[in-house]
Amino acid sequence: MLIYSYKFASKGAKALRFAIPARRIKHDSKTFIGRPRKKVINWGAIETTAEIDKCQVFNRPECIIEASNKRTFFQKLVDTDLTPSFTTDKEVAKEWTNDGKIVVCRKVLAGHSGAGIVIAEVADQVVNAPLYVLYIKKKEEYRVHVGGGKSFDVQRKVRRADAEIEDWRVRNHAAGFIFQRNDLDPPEGLEQCAVDTMSALSLDFGAVDIIWNGKEDRCYAIEVNTAPGLEGTTLDNYVTMLKEMVR
């Protein structure tokens, strides 16, 4: 098994390299020769090399490009009923707020940790952005890890004990949230939503962020991470999944 990552300093790729163990391919490698029998784990890279393209690559770069860009992510899933409603039209977003709905303006399409998010509750708050997503009230938010067509790990985002939360609508590490996997009671359909999302994006593995609306009792996929953070149990589970998937 070989690993090629979006950057050689990736902590997740480095952790996998020692835990599997596996060989990592450097971006500037002049000695690596691709062969169809070689199997490469693509850890979040949107570009590979001609030699890597000769191998069996898990998570093709073109699929990662579509998944990592927020607009193409929603566009790929538009007919699946897996995501909240979205638009690229500012006037439509304003109409949503006029109807009493909340809009998430996504000014950054390839960002993470809430980068470029503007929450609009009234029309005047709707800013210029390449993507607008209808805000769905969430009772809980999960991260479901999928590999080889099945879910293999589930985590829930919870408030860090010492954190003071200013806005519960955006839940990330910077806002004071962490992942928990113990004592979970995931809603029905959560893992299937994640598996269907990955299938629609033609990805072999990754982590799907999903919100659950308790009133509707419905799950919505909002993002996919093809190079998630790895430590402890999550790292162990990825090692097991990748070995099984490659075999």
Secondary structure, DSSP 8 states (H G I E B T S, - for coil): -EEEESSTT-HHHHHHHHHTT-EE--TT-SS----TT-EEEEES-S---TTGGGSEEES-HHHHHHHHSHHHHHHHTTTTT-S--EES-HHHHHHHHHTT--EEEES-SS--TTTTEEEESSGGG----SEEEE----SEEEEEEEETTEEEEEEEEEE-TT---S-TTS-SGGGTEEEE-SS----TTHHHHHHHHHHHTT-SEEEEEEEEETTTTEEEEEEEESS----HHHHHHHHHHHHHHH-
